[in-house]
Amino acid sequence: QVQLVESGGGLVQPGGSLRLSCAASGSIFSINAMGWYRQAPGKQRELVARITSGGSTNYADSVKGRFTVSRNNAKNTLYLQMNSLKPEDTAVYYCNAAIFRVGADYWGQGTQVTVSS
């Protein structure tokens, strides 16, 4: 089992920045990849950014060049630095941890990000 707790969401003006954090606990040594997903009202949940245990990253085209995913292994924490935020980035952001061997996905409770003037 893996437990994930997100923090750092909030209200920000267009062009502003936010940093999301996701603290992981439990069977963290089994995690193969961690990522951020988001879900806007009336839309499906979508991948925003992901980082594997080997350090490889991938991003949604809509956030490339603006968002950066990173991790601090000593703190068991995943981050998402979001710059140049746009109104269309408004969504609930969820942290995800995947264990490939058993096909398991774990999710945090989500944190709201609202980009509005």
VENWO-V633145 format. One record per pair of residues at least 12 apart in sequence whose ideal C-beta (glycine too) atoms are under 7 Angstrom apart, sorted by the first residue. I is the first residue (numbers start at 1). GAP is how many residues later the second one is. Records with the same first field share a line. If there is no record, write none. Layout:
I: GAP, GAP
This chain:
1: 25, 26
2: 22, 24, 25, 26, 29, 95, 104
3: 22, 23
4: 18, 20, 91, 93, 102, 103, 104
5: 17, 18, 103
6: 14, 15, 16, 87, 89, 102, 103, 104, 105
7: 14, 104
8: 12, 13, 103
9: 84, 102, 103, 104
11: 103, 105
12: 73, 103
13: 104
14: 71, 72, 73, 101, 103
15: 69, 70
16: 69
17: 65, 66, 68
18: 64, 67, 95
19: 60, 61, 62
20: 16, 59, 60, 73, 91
21: 56, 58
22: 55, 56, 73, 86
23: 53, 54
24: 52, 54, 73
25: 51
28: 48
30: 69
31: 22, 66, 67, 68
32: 20, 21, 66, 67, 68
33: 17, 18, 19, 20, 65
34: 17, 37, 44, 62, 63
35: 12, 14, 15, 16, 61
36: 12, 13, 33, 44, 57, 59
37: 57, 59
38: 53, 54, 55, 56
39: 52, 53
40: 50, 51
46: 14
47: 13
48: 12, 15, 19
49: 14, 18, 20, 31
50: 19
51: 18, 20
57: 12
66: 16, 17, 18
67: 13, 14, 15
68: 13
78: 17
85: 30
86: 29
87: 28, 29
89: 24, 26
90: 23, 24, 25
91: 22
92: 18, 19, 20
93: 17, 18, 20
94: 13, 14, 16
95: 13
